[in-house]
Amino acid sequence: MKKTLFLFAAALLSTAALAQHSDKETKEDIARHRAMAVAHEGAAKCLEAGKGEKVCMQELAVACKGLALGKYCGMRHAH
């Protein structure tokens, strides 16, 4: 029950945060999410190529520099 209530509250808060964005900010967020997706796809391809986790995570960190929060390009974008 607490988990459901928490998820409901989180959904409401995230919806309120989205509603506060201008059209320009929303378009910028969309572009950031797409760029993060490209970076993550590159990391997946790197791993598939057998380059090793250390190399691929370094490449991911470079691809995400200034784009997202966190060492490995978390899905929270920087503002």
All heavy atoms as a GROMACS GRO file, in nm:
protein
  585
    1MET      N    1   0.082  -0.120   0.000
    1MET     CA    2   0.000   0.000   0.000
    1MET      C    3   0.086   0.125   0.000
    1MET      O    4   0.060   0.218  -0.075
    1MET     CB    5  -0.093  -0.004   0.122
    1MET     CG    6  -0.186   0.113   0.131
    1MET     SD    7  -0.303   0.108  -0.004
    1MET     CE    8  -0.406   0.241   0.036
    2LYS      N    9   0.191   0.127   0.084
    2LYS     CA   10   0.279   0.243   0.089
    2LYS      C   11   0.350   0.263  -0.044
    2LYS      O   12   0.369   0.376  -0.088
    2LYS     CB   13   0.381   0.228   0.201
    2LYS     CG   14   0.325   0.247   0.339
    2LYS     CD   15   0.433   0.238   0.443
    2LYS     CE   16   0.376   0.255   0.582
    2LYS     NZ   17   0.478   0.249   0.684
    3LYS      N   18   0.388   0.151  -0.106
    3LYS     CA   19   0.458   0.159  -0.235
    3LYS      C   20   0.365   0.220  -0.340
    3LYS      O   21   0.407   0.306  -0.417
    3LYS     CB   22   0.504   0.020  -0.279
    3LYS     CG   23   0.585   0.021  -0.406
    3LYS     CD   24   0.633  -0.118  -0.440
    3LYS     CE   25   0.713  -0.116  -0.569
    3LYS     NZ   26   0.758  -0.248  -0.607
    4THR      N   27   0.241   0.180  -0.342
    4THR     CA   28   0.144   0.232  -0.438
    4THR      C   29   0.123   0.382  -0.416
    4THR      O   30   0.120   0.460  -0.512
    4THR     CB   31   0.009   0.158  -0.426
    4THR    OG1   32   0.032   0.019  -0.446
    4THR    CG2   33  -0.091   0.208  -0.527
    5LEU      N   34   0.111   0.420  -0.291
    5LEU     CA   35   0.093   0.561  -0.257
    5LEU      C   36   0.214   0.643  -0.299
    5LEU      O   37   0.201   0.752  -0.356
    5LEU     CB   38   0.067   0.577  -0.107
    5LEU     CG   39   0.023   0.714  -0.058
    5LEU    CD1   40  -0.104   0.758  -0.130
    5LEU    CD2   41  -0.001   0.711   0.091
    6PHE      N   42   0.333   0.588  -0.275
    6PHE     CA   43   0.456   0.656  -0.315
    6PHE      C   44   0.462   0.674  -0.466
    6PHE      O   45   0.495   0.782  -0.515
    6PHE     CB   46   0.579   0.578  -0.266
    6PHE     CG   47   0.709   0.633  -0.318
    6PHE    CD1   48   0.764   0.747  -0.261
    6PHE    CD2   49   0.774   0.573  -0.424
    6PHE    CE1   50   0.882   0.800  -0.310
    6PHE    CE2   51   0.892   0.625  -0.472
    6PHE     CZ   52   0.946   0.738  -0.415
    7LEU      N   53   0.431   0.568  -0.540
    7LEU     CA   54   0.435   0.576  -0.686
    7LEU      C   55   0.333   0.677  -0.739
    7LEU      O   56   0.362   0.751  -0.832
    7LEU     CB   57   0.410   0.438  -0.747
    7LEU     CG   58   0.520   0.336  -0.726
    7LEU    CD1   59   0.478   0.199  -0.777
    7LEU    CD2   60   0.649   0.380  -0.791
    8PHE      N   61   0.217   0.681  -0.678
    8PHE     CA   62   0.114   0.777  -0.718
    8PHE      C   63   0.163   0.920  -0.693
    8PHE      O   64   0.151   1.007  -0.779
    8PHE     CB   65  -0.016   0.751  -0.642
    8PHE     CG   66  -0.126   0.846  -0.677
    8PHE    CD1   67  -0.188   0.840  -0.800
    8PHE    CD2   68  -0.166   0.944  -0.587
    8PHE    CE1   69  -0.290   0.928  -0.834
    8PHE    CE2   70  -0.266   1.033  -0.620
    8PHE     CZ   71  -0.329   1.025  -0.744
    9ALA      N   72   0.223   0.944  -0.576
    9ALA     CA   73   0.274   1.077  -0.544
    9ALA      C   74   0.388   1.116  -0.639
    9ALA      O   75   0.395   1.230  -0.687
    9ALA     CB   76   0.323   1.081  -0.400
   10ALA      N   77   0.475   1.022  -0.670
   10ALA     CA   78   0.585   1.048  -0.763
   10ALA      C   79   0.532   1.083  -0.901
   10ALA      O   80   0.582   1.174  -0.968
   10ALA     CB   81   0.678   0.928  -0.770
   11ALA      N   82   0.429   1.013  -0.945
   11ALA     CA   83   0.369   1.041  -1.076
   11ALA      C   84   0.308   1.181  -1.079
   11ALA      O   85   0.323   1.254  -1.177
   11ALA     CB   86   0.263   0.936  -1.109
   12LEU      N   87   0.241   1.218  -0.972
   12LEU     CA   88   0.182   1.352  -0.967
   12LEU      C   89   0.289   1.461  -0.970
   12LEU      O   90   0.275   1.561  -1.040
   12LEU     CB   91   0.097   1.368  -0.840
   12LEU     CG   92  -0.039   1.301  -0.841
   12LEU    CD1   93  -0.106   1.318  -0.706
   12LEU    CD2   94  -0.126   1.357  -0.951
   13LEU      N   95   0.395   1.440  -0.894
   13LEU     CA   96   0.503   1.538  -0.891
   13LEU      C   97   0.572   1.550  -1.026
   13LEU      O   98   0.605   1.660  -1.070
   13LEU     CB   99   0.603   1.504  -0.781
   13LEU     CG  100   0.553   1.522  -0.639
   13LEU    CD1  101   0.656   1.468  -0.540
   13LEU    CD2  102   0.522   1.667  -0.609
   14SER      N  103   0.595   1.438  -1.092
   14SER     CA  104   0.663   1.444  -1.221
   14SER      C  105   0.573   1.509  -1.325
   14SER      O  106   0.620   1.583  -1.411
   14SER     CB  107   0.706   1.305  -1.267
   14SER     OG  108   0.595   1.222  -1.289
   15THR      N  109   0.443   1.487  -1.317
   15THR     CA  110   0.349   1.552  -1.409
   15THR      C  111   0.349   1.702  -1.386
   15THR      O  112   0.349   1.780  -1.481
   15THR     CB  113   0.207   1.494  -1.391
   15THR    OG1  114   0.213   1.354  -1.414
   15THR    CG2  115   0.110   1.557  -1.488
   16ALA      N  116   0.352   1.743  -1.261
   16ALA     CA  117   0.355   1.886  -1.230
   16ALA      C  118   0.483   1.950  -1.282
   16ALA      O  119   0.482   2.061  -1.334
   16ALA     CB  120   0.342   1.908  -1.079
   17ALA      N  121   0.594   1.879  -1.270
   17ALA     CA  122   0.722   1.932  -1.319
   17ALA      C  123   0.719   1.948  -1.470
   17ALA      O  124   0.768   2.047  -1.524
   17ALA     CB  125   0.836   1.841  -1.277
   18LEU      N  126   0.660   1.852  -1.539
   18LEU     CA  127   0.651   1.861  -1.685
   18LEU      C  128   0.562   1.977  -1.727
   18LEU      O  129   0.589   2.045  -1.826
   18LEU     CB  130   0.597   1.730  -1.744
   18LEU     CG  131   0.692   1.611  -1.741
   18LEU    CD1  132   0.621   1.486  -1.790
   18LEU    CD2  133   0.816   1.637  -1.825
   19ALA      N  134   0.456   2.001  -1.655
   19ALA     CA  135   0.363   2.106  -1.690
   19ALA      C  136   0.425   2.245  -1.679
   19ALA      O  137   0.378   2.339  -1.742
   19ALA     CB  138   0.239   2.097  -1.602
   20GLN      N  139   0.531   2.258  -1.603
   20GLN     CA  140   0.595   2.387  -1.583
   20GLN      C  141   0.693   2.423  -1.694
   20GLN      O  142   0.742   2.533  -1.700
   20GLN     CB  143   0.667   2.388  -1.448
   20GLN     CG  144   0.573   2.376  -1.331
   20GLN     CD  145   0.647   2.362  -1.200
   20GLN    OE1  146   0.768   2.371  -1.195
   20GLN    NE2  147   0.573   2.338  -1.094
   21HIS      N  148   0.722   2.331  -1.782
   21HIS     CA  149   0.818   2.356  -1.890
   21HIS      C  150   0.752   2.432  -2.005
   21HIS      O  151   0.640   2.405  -2.042
   21HIS     CB  152   0.874   2.225  -1.943
   21HIS     CG  153   0.976   2.163  -1.853
   21HIS    ND1  154   1.063   2.068  -1.896
   21HIS    CD2  155   1.006   2.183  -1.723
   21HIS    CE1  156   1.142   2.032  -1.798
   21HIS    NE2  157   1.108   2.099  -1.691
   22SER      N  158   0.828   2.523  -2.062
   22SER     CA  159   0.782   2.591  -2.182
   22SER      C  160   0.800   2.496  -2.300
   22SER      O  161   0.863   2.390  -2.288
   22SER     CB  162   0.864   2.718  -2.205
   22SER     OG  163   0.997   2.683  -2.240
   23ASP      N  164   0.746   2.533  -2.414
   23ASP     CA  165   0.762   2.450  -2.534
   23ASP      C  166   0.910   2.433  -2.568
   23ASP      O  167   0.954   2.324  -2.605
   23ASP     CB  168   0.689   2.511  -2.653
   23ASP     CG  169   0.538   2.495  -2.642
   23ASP    OD1  170   0.491   2.409  -2.564
   23ASP    OD2  171   0.467   2.569  -2.713
   24LYS      N  172   0.986   2.540  -2.555
   24LYS     CA  173   1.130   2.535  -2.584
   24LYS      C  174   1.200   2.437  -2.491
   24LYS      O  175   1.282   2.355  -2.534
   24LYS     CB  176   1.191   2.673  -2.571
   24LYS     CG  177   1.339   2.676  -2.601
   24LYS     CD  178   1.398   2.815  -2.581
   24LYS     CE  179   1.549   2.809  -2.602
   24LYS     NZ  180   1.616   2.925  -2.553
   25GLU      N  181   1.169   2.445  -2.361
   25GLU     CA  182   1.231   2.355  -2.263
   25GLU      C  183   1.192   2.210  -2.289
   25GLU      O  184   1.275   2.119  -2.278
   25GLU     CB  185   1.192   2.395  -2.122
   25GLU     CG  186   1.253   2.525  -2.077
   25GLU     CD  187   1.194   2.578  -1.948
   25GLU    OE1  188   1.073   2.559  -1.924
   25GLU    OE2  189   1.270   2.638  -1.871
   26THR      N  190   1.067   2.189  -2.327
   26THR     CA  191   1.022   2.053  -2.358
   26THR      C  192   1.098   1.998  -2.478
   26THR      O  193   1.143   1.883  -2.477
   26THR     CB  194   0.870   2.052  -2.385
   26THR    OG1  195   0.804   2.096  -2.267
   26THR    CG2  196   0.822   1.912  -2.421
   27LYS      N  197   1.117   2.080  -2.581
   27LYS     CA  198   1.192   2.036  -2.699
   27LYS      C  199   1.337   2.007  -2.664
   27LYS      O  200   1.396   1.911  -2.714
   27LYS     CB  201   1.182   2.142  -2.809
   27LYS     CG  202   1.045   2.146  -2.873
   27LYS     CD  203   1.034   2.254  -2.978
   27LYS     CE  204   0.892   2.258  -3.031
   27LYS     NZ  205   0.873   2.364  -3.132
   28GLU      N  206   1.395   2.087  -2.574
   28GLU     CA  207   1.532   2.063  -2.530
   28GLU      C  208   1.540   1.932  -2.452
   28GLU      O  209   1.637   1.856  -2.468
   28GLU     CB  210   1.582   2.179  -2.444
   28GLU     CG  211   1.606   2.305  -2.524
   28GLU     CD  212   1.632   2.427  -2.435
   28GLU    OE1  213   1.616   2.420  -2.312
   28GLU    OE2  214   1.668   2.532  -2.492
   29ASP      N  215   1.441   1.904  -2.369
   29ASP     CA  216   1.437   1.778  -2.294
   29ASP      C  217   1.428   1.659  -2.388
   29ASP      O  218   1.496   1.557  -2.370
   29ASP     CB  219   1.318   1.775  -2.198
   29ASP     CG  220   1.339   1.862  -2.075
   29ASP    OD1  221   1.453   1.908  -2.054
   29ASP    OD2  222   1.241   1.884  -2.002
   30ILE      N  223   1.346   1.672  -2.490
   30ILE     CA  224   1.331   1.565  -2.590
   30ILE      C  225   1.465   1.539  -2.657
   30ILE      O  226   1.507   1.424  -2.672
   30ILE     CB  227   1.222   1.602  -2.693
   30ILE    CG1  228   1.085   1.600  -2.626
   30ILE    CG2  229   1.226   1.506  -2.813
   30ILE    CD1  230   0.975   1.665  -2.708
   31ALA      N  231   1.533   1.645  -2.696
   31ALA     CA  232   1.664   1.630  -2.761
   31ALA      C  233   1.763   1.564  -2.668
   31ALA      O  234   1.842   1.477  -2.710
   31ALA     CB  235   1.714   1.767  -2.807
   32ARG      N  236   1.763   1.601  -2.539
   32ARG     CA  237   1.855   1.539  -2.443
   32ARG      C  238   1.825   1.391  -2.427
   32ARG      O  239   1.918   1.309  -2.423
   32ARG     CB  240   1.843   1.607  -2.306
   32ARG     CG  241   1.919   1.735  -2.295
   32ARG     CD  242   1.923   1.782  -2.148
   32ARG     NE  243   1.946   1.924  -2.143
   32ARG     CZ  244   1.853   2.016  -2.131
   32ARG    NH1  245   1.726   1.983  -2.120
   32ARG    NH2  246   1.885   2.144  -2.128
   33HIS      N  247   1.698   1.357  -2.418
   33HIS     CA  248   1.662   1.215  -2.403
   33HIS      C  249   1.706   1.135  -2.526
   33HIS      O  250   1.756   1.023  -2.514
   33HIS     CB  251   1.512   1.198  -2.379
   33HIS     CG  252   1.473   1.228  -2.238
   33HIS    ND1  253   1.509   1.149  -2.132
   33HIS    CD2  254   1.401   1.330  -2.186
   33HIS    CE1  255   1.461   1.200  -2.019
   33HIS    NE2  256   1.396   1.309  -2.050
   34ARG      N  257   1.689   1.192  -2.643
   34ARG     CA  258   1.732   1.123  -2.765
   34ARG      C  259   1.884   1.108  -2.767
   34ARG      O  260   1.936   1.004  -2.807
   34ARG     CB  261   1.681   1.196  -2.888
   34ARG     CG  262   1.532   1.174  -2.907
   34ARG     CD  263   1.483   1.224  -3.040
   34ARG     NE  264   1.344   1.181  -3.056
   34ARG     CZ  265   1.248   1.259  -3.103
   34ARG    NH1  266   1.275   1.383  -3.143
   34ARG    NH2  267   1.125   1.214  -3.114
   35ALA      N  268   1.955   1.212  -2.725
   35ALA     CA  269   2.101   1.206  -2.721
   35ALA      C  270   2.148   1.100  -2.619
   35ALA      O  271   2.244   1.026  -2.645
   35ALA     CB  272   2.160   1.343  -2.687
   36MET      N  273   2.078   1.093  -2.505
   36MET     CA  274   2.112   0.991  -2.405
   36MET      C  275   2.087   0.852  -2.461
   36MET      O  276   2.166   0.759  -2.439
   36MET     CB  277   2.032   1.012  -2.277
   36MET     CG  278   2.082   1.127  -2.193
   36MET     SD  279   1.996   1.140  -2.035
   36MET     CE  280   1.859   1.245  -2.081
   37ALA      N  281   1.978   0.836  -2.536
   37ALA     CA  282   1.947   0.706  -2.596
   37ALA      C  283   2.055   0.666  -2.695
   37ALA      O  284   2.097   0.549  -2.700
   37ALA     CB  285   1.810   0.711  -2.664
   38VAL      N  286   2.103   0.761  -2.775
   38VAL     CA  287   2.211   0.733  -2.870
   38VAL      C  288   2.337   0.692  -2.795
   38VAL      O  289   2.406   0.597  -2.834
   38VAL     CB  290   2.237   0.856  -2.960
   38VAL    CG1  291   2.366   0.841  -3.039
   38VAL    CG2  292   2.118   0.879  -3.054
   39ALA      N  293   2.368   0.762  -2.687
   39ALA     CA  294   2.486   0.729  -2.608
   39ALA      C  295   2.475   0.588  -2.549
   39ALA      O  296   2.571   0.511  -2.552
   39ALA     CB  297   2.506   0.832  -2.497
   40HIS      N  298   2.358   0.554  -2.500
   40HIS     CA  299   2.338   0.420  -2.442
   40HIS      C  300   2.342   0.313  -2.551
   40HIS      O  301   2.394   0.203  -2.529
   40HIS     CB  302   2.207   0.414  -2.364
   40HIS     CG  303   2.220   0.472  -2.227
   40HIS    ND1  304   2.265   0.400  -2.119
   40HIS    CD2  305   2.194   0.597  -2.180
   40HIS    CE1  306   2.266   0.478  -2.012
   40HIS    NE2  307   2.225   0.598  -2.046
   41GLU      N  308   2.288   0.343  -2.667
   41GLU     CA  309   2.295   0.248  -2.778
   41GLU      C  310   2.441   0.225  -2.818
   41GLU      O  311   2.481   0.113  -2.847
   41GLU     CB  312   2.214   0.298  -2.898
   41GLU     CG  313   2.214   0.205  -3.018
   41GLU     CD  314   2.150   0.069  -2.994
   41GLU    OE1  315   2.067   0.058  -2.900
   41GLU    OE2  316   2.181  -0.025  -3.069
   42GLY      N  317   2.519   0.332  -2.819
   42GLY     CA  318   2.662   0.319  -2.848
   42GLY      C  319   2.732   0.230  -2.747
   42GLY      O  320   2.818   0.148  -2.783
   43ALA      N  321   2.697   0.245  -2.620
   43ALA     CA  322   2.756   0.161  -2.516
   43ALA      C  323   2.717   0.015  -2.536
   43ALA      O  324   2.800  -0.075  -2.520
   43ALA     CB  325   2.712   0.209  -2.377
   44ALA      N  326   2.593  -0.008  -2.575
   44ALA     CA  327   2.548  -0.146  -2.600
   44ALA      C  328   2.625  -0.207  -2.717
   44ALA      O  329   2.670  -0.322  -2.711
   44ALA     CB  330   2.397  -0.147  -2.628
   45LYS      N  331   2.642  -0.130  -2.823
   45LYS     CA  332   2.717  -0.179  -2.939
   45LYS      C  333   2.863  -0.204  -2.904
   45LYS      O  334   2.923  -0.301  -2.952
   45LYS     CB  335   2.704  -0.080  -3.055
   45LYS     CG  336   2.566  -0.082  -3.118
   45LYS     CD  337   2.556   0.018  -3.231
   45LYS     CE  338   2.415   0.014  -3.291
   45LYS     NZ  339   2.399   0.109  -3.402
   46CYS      N  340   2.918  -0.117  -2.821
   46CYS     CA  341   3.056  -0.134  -2.775
   46CYS      C  342   3.070  -0.266  -2.700
   46CYS      O  343   3.163  -0.344  -2.726
   46CYS     CB  344   3.093  -0.016  -2.685
   46CYS     SG  345   3.261  -0.022  -2.617
   47LEU      N  346   2.978  -0.293  -2.609
   47LEU     CA  347   2.981  -0.418  -2.533
   47LEU      C  348   2.962  -0.538  -2.625
   47LEU      O  349   3.031  -0.640  -2.610
   47LEU     CB  350   2.875  -0.416  -2.423
   47LEU     CG  351   2.901  -0.320  -2.308
   47LEU    CD1  352   2.776  -0.306  -2.221
   47LEU    CD2  353   3.020  -0.366  -2.225
   48GLU      N  354   2.871  -0.525  -2.722
   48GLU     CA  355   2.850  -0.635  -2.817
   48GLU      C  356   2.976  -0.663  -2.898
   48GLU      O  357   3.001  -0.778  -2.935
   48GLU     CB  358   2.736  -0.600  -2.914
   48GLU     CG  359   2.599  -0.612  -2.855
   48GLU     CD  360   2.488  -0.572  -2.951
   48GLU    OE1  361   2.512  -0.488  -3.041
   48GLU    OE2  362   2.377  -0.624  -2.933
   49ALA      N  363   3.054  -0.560  -2.925
   49ALA     CA  364   3.177  -0.576  -3.002
   49ALA      C  365   3.289  -0.639  -2.919
   49ALA      O  366   3.396  -0.668  -2.972
   49ALA     CB  367   3.222  -0.441  -3.057
   50GLY      N  368   3.262  -0.657  -2.789
   50GLY     CA  369   3.359  -0.723  -2.703
   50GLY      C  370   3.472  -0.633  -2.655
   50GLY      O  371   3.577  -0.682  -2.615
   51LYS      N  372   3.451  -0.503  -2.657
   51LYS     CA  373   3.555  -0.410  -2.616
   51LYS      C  374   3.578  -0.409  -2.464
   51LYS      O  375   3.676  -0.353  -2.418
   51LYS     CB  376   3.523  -0.268  -2.662
   51LYS     CG  377   3.527  -0.253  -2.812
   51LYS     CD  378   3.501  -0.108  -2.851
   51LYS     CE  379   3.502  -0.088  -3.000
   51LYS     NZ  380   3.475   0.052  -3.035
   52GLY      N  381   3.487  -0.463  -2.389
   52GLY     CA  382   3.502  -0.468  -2.244
   52GLY      C  383   3.428  -0.356  -2.175
   52GLY      O  384   3.412  -0.246  -2.228
   53GLU      N  385   3.382  -0.387  -2.053
   53GLU     CA  386   3.299  -0.292  -1.979
   53GLU      C  387   3.373  -0.162  -1.947
   53GLU      O  388   3.317  -0.053  -1.960
   53GLU     CB  389   3.247  -0.356  -1.850
   53GLU     CG  390   3.150  -0.267  -1.777
   53GLU     CD  391   3.085  -0.334  -1.658
   53GLU    OE1  392   3.104  -0.456  -1.639
   53GLU    OE2  393   3.017  -0.264  -1.584
   54LYS      N  394   3.499  -0.172  -1.909
   54LYS     CA  395   3.574  -0.052  -1.871
   54LYS      C  396   3.584   0.046  -1.989
   54LYS      O  397   3.558   0.165  -1.974
   54LYS     CB  398   3.713  -0.090  -1.821
   54LYS     CG  399   3.792   0.027  -1.770
   54LYS     CD  400   3.927  -0.016  -1.714
   54LYS     CE  401   4.003   0.105  -1.664
   54LYS     NZ  402   4.133   0.067  -1.608
   55VAL      N  403   3.620  -0.004  -2.104
   55VAL     CA  404   3.633   0.081  -2.224
   55VAL      C  405   3.497   0.140  -2.261
   55VAL      O  406   3.486   0.260  -2.290
   55VAL     CB  407   3.690  -0.001  -2.342
   55VAL    CG1  408   3.681   0.077  -2.473
   55VAL    CG2  409   3.834  -0.041  -2.314
   56CYS      N  410   3.395   0.057  -2.261
   56CYS     CA  411   3.261   0.102  -2.302
   56CYS      C  412   3.204   0.206  -2.205
   56CYS      O  413   3.141   0.302  -2.248
   56CYS     CB  414   3.168  -0.017  -2.315
   56CYS     SG  415   3.220  -0.131  -2.447
   57MET      N  416   3.228   0.189  -2.076
   57MET     CA  417   3.179   0.286  -1.979
   57MET      C  418   3.255   0.418  -1.990
   57MET      O  419   3.197   0.525  -1.972
   57MET     CB  420   3.187   0.230  -1.837
   57MET     CG  421   3.093   0.112  -1.811
   57MET     SD  422   2.918   0.149  -1.839
   57MET     CE  423   2.888   0.064  -1.993
   58GLN      N  424   3.383   0.411  -2.026
   58GLN     CA  425   3.459   0.534  -2.049
   58GLN      C  426   3.404   0.608  -2.171
   58GLN      O  427   3.390   0.730  -2.168
   58GLN     CB  428   3.608   0.503  -2.069
   58GLN     CG  429   3.678   0.463  -1.942
   58GLN     CD  430   3.822   0.418  -1.965
   58GLN    OE1  431   3.860   0.379  -2.074
   58GLN    NE2  432   3.902   0.423  -1.859
   59GLU      N  433   3.373   0.533  -2.276
   59GLU     CA  434   3.315   0.595  -2.395
   59GLU      C  435   3.178   0.655  -2.364
   59GLU      O  436   3.145   0.764  -2.412
   59GLU     CB  437   3.303   0.492  -2.509
   59GLU     CG  438   3.436   0.452  -2.568
   59GLU     CD  439   3.424   0.350  -2.679
   59GLU    OE1  440   3.311   0.323  -2.726
   59GLU    OE2  441   3.529   0.297  -2.720
   60LEU      N  442   3.099   0.586  -2.282
   60LEU     CA  443   2.968   0.637  -2.243
   60LEU      C  444   2.983   0.766  -2.164
   60LEU      O  445   2.909   0.862  -2.187
   60LEU     CB  446   2.891   0.532  -2.162
   60LEU     CG  447   2.753   0.573  -2.112
   60LEU    CD1  448   2.659   0.605  -2.228
   60LEU    CD2  449   2.694   0.463  -2.024
   61ALA      N  450   3.078   0.769  -2.072
   61ALA     CA  451   3.101   0.889  -1.991
   61ALA      C  452   3.138   1.008  -2.080
   61ALA      O  453   3.090   1.120  -2.059
   61ALA     CB  454   3.209   0.864  -1.887
   62VAL      N  455   3.218   0.985  -2.181
   62VAL     CA  456   3.257   1.092  -2.274
   62VAL      C  457   3.135   1.137  -2.355
   62VAL      O  458   3.112   1.257  -2.371
   62VAL     CB  459   3.370   1.044  -2.368
   62VAL    CG1  460   3.393   1.143  -2.481
   62VAL    CG2  461   3.499   1.023  -2.288
   63ALA      N  462   3.057   1.043  -2.404
   63ALA     CA  463   2.940   1.075  -2.485
   63ALA      C  464   2.836   1.154  -2.406
   63ALA      O  465   2.762   1.235  -2.462
   63ALA     CB  466   2.877   0.947  -2.541
   64CYS      N  467   2.833   1.134  -2.275
   64CYS     CA  468   2.730   1.197  -2.192
   64CYS      C  469   2.779   1.321  -2.119
   64CYS      O  470   2.700   1.384  -2.049
   64CYS     CB  471   2.678   1.096  -2.090
   64CYS     SG  472   2.580   0.969  -2.167
   65LYS      N  473   2.903   1.357  -2.136
   65LYS     CA  474   2.957   1.473  -2.064
   65LYS      C  475   2.872   1.597  -2.093
   65LYS      O  476   2.849   1.634  -2.207
   65LYS     CB  477   3.101   1.497  -2.100
   65LYS     CG  478   3.164   1.605  -2.016
   65LYS     CD  479   3.312   1.616  -2.037
   65LYS     CE  480   3.361   1.728  -1.948
   65LYS     NZ  481   3.490   1.706  -1.893
   66GLY      N  482   2.821   1.660  -1.987
   66GLY     CA  483   2.739   1.780  -2.001
   66GLY      C  484   2.597   1.754  -2.043
   66GLY      O  485   2.516   1.845  -2.055
   67LEU      N  486   2.563   1.629  -2.065
   67LEU     CA  487   2.430   1.594  -2.112
   67LEU      C  488   2.340   1.546  -1.999
   67LEU      O  489   2.223   1.584  -1.992
   67LEU     CB  490   2.442   1.484  -2.219
   67LEU     CG  491   2.314   1.429  -2.278
   67LEU    CD1  492   2.240   1.538  -2.355
   67LEU    CD2  493   2.345   1.313  -2.370
   68ALA      N  494   2.395   1.463  -1.913
   68ALA     CA  495   2.313   1.400  -1.810
   68ALA      C  496   2.390   1.396  -1.679
   68ALA      O  497   2.511   1.411  -1.676
   68ALA     CB  498   2.275   1.259  -1.852
   69LEU      N  499   2.317   1.375  -1.572
   69LEU     CA  500   2.377   1.363  -1.440
   69LEU      C  501   2.424   1.219  -1.418
   69LEU      O  502   2.367   1.125  -1.470
   69LEU     CB  503   2.275   1.399  -1.332
   69LEU     CG  504   2.217   1.540  -1.340
   69LEU    CD1  505   2.109   1.559  -1.236
   69LEU    CD2  506   2.326   1.644  -1.324
   70GLY      N  507   2.528   1.206  -1.343
   70GLY     CA  508   2.575   1.073  -1.307
   70GLY      C  509   2.689   1.028  -1.396
   70GLY      O  510   2.704   1.071  -1.510
   71LYS      N  511   2.767   0.940  -1.342
   71LYS     CA  512   2.888   0.892  -1.408
   71LYS      C  513   2.856   0.815  -1.536
   71LYS      O  514   2.934   0.818  -1.631
   71LYS     CB  515   2.962   0.802  -1.309
   71LYS     CG  516   3.098   0.759  -1.351
   71LYS     CD  517   3.166   0.685  -1.238
   71LYS     CE  518   3.303   0.639  -1.276
   71LYS     NZ  519   3.367   0.565  -1.168
   72TYR      N  520   2.744   0.749  -1.540
   72TYR     CA  521   2.713   0.662  -1.654
   72TYR      C  522   2.590   0.709  -1.732
   72TYR      O  523   2.514   0.630  -1.785
   72TYR     CB  524   2.695   0.518  -1.609
   72TYR     CG  525   2.821   0.465  -1.543
   72TYR    CD1  526   2.822   0.437  -1.408
   72TYR    CD2  527   2.938   0.450  -1.616
   72TYR    CE1  528   2.937   0.390  -1.348
   72TYR    CE2  529   3.053   0.405  -1.555
   72TYR     CZ  530   3.053   0.373  -1.421
   72TYR     OH  531   3.167   0.328  -1.361
   73CYS      N  532   2.571   0.838  -1.738
   73CYS     CA  533   2.463   0.895  -1.820
   73CYS      C  534   2.327   0.847  -1.772
   73CYS      O  535   2.250   0.790  -1.846
   73CYS     CB  536   2.484   0.860  -1.966
   73CYS     SG  537   2.391   0.963  -2.081
   74GLY      N  538   2.298   0.877  -1.647
   74GLY     CA  539   2.168   0.840  -1.592
   74GLY      C  540   2.056   0.907  -1.670
   74GLY      O  541   2.077   1.000  -1.745
   75MET      N  542   1.940   0.862  -1.650
   75MET     CA  543   1.828   0.914  -1.728
   75MET      C  544   1.773   1.046  -1.672
   75MET      O  545   1.677   1.098  -1.723
   75MET     CB  546   1.718   0.809  -1.741
   75MET     CG  547   1.762   0.689  -1.821
   75MET     SD  548   1.841   0.730  -1.979
   75MET     CE  549   1.702   0.779  -2.076
   76ARG      N  550   1.837   1.099  -1.570
   76ARG     CA  551   1.804   1.234  -1.524
   76ARG      C  552   1.892   1.329  -1.603
   76ARG      O  553   2.013   1.317  -1.603
   76ARG     CB  554   1.835   1.250  -1.375
   76ARG     CG  555   1.739   1.177  -1.288
   76ARG     CD  556   1.770   1.203  -1.143
   76ARG     NE  557   1.764   1.346  -1.116
   76ARG     CZ  558   1.819   1.403  -1.011
   76ARG    NH1  559   1.888   1.333  -0.925
   76ARG    NH2  560   1.807   1.533  -0.993
   77HIS      N  561   1.832   1.424  -1.670
   77HIS     CA  562   1.913   1.516  -1.749
   77HIS      C  563   1.951   1.639  -1.667
   77HIS      O  564   1.886   1.674  -1.570
   77HIS     CB  565   1.842   1.558  -1.878
   77HIS     CG  566   1.702   1.600  -1.855
   77HIS    ND1  567   1.594   1.527  -1.900
   77HIS    CD2  568   1.648   1.707  -1.791
   77HIS    CE1  569   1.483   1.588  -1.865
   77HIS    NE2  570   1.513   1.697  -1.798
   78ALA      N  571   2.059   1.699  -1.710
   78ALA     CA  572   2.110   1.818  -1.641
   78ALA      C  573   2.035   1.941  -1.689
   78ALA      O  574   2.001   1.953  -1.804
   78ALA     CB  575   2.259   1.834  -1.669
   79HIS      N  576   2.009   2.033  -1.598
   79HIS     CA  577   1.947   2.161  -1.633
   79HIS      C  578   2.041   2.272  -1.596
   79HIS      O  579   2.107   2.272  -1.501
   79HIS     CB  580   1.814   2.184  -1.559
   79HIS     CG  581   1.701   2.109  -1.619
   79HIS    ND1  582   1.627   2.157  -1.723
   79HIS    CD2  583   1.650   1.988  -1.592
   79HIS    CE1  584   1.533   2.072  -1.755
   79HIS    NE2  585   1.546   1.966  -1.677
   0.00000   0.00000   0.00000
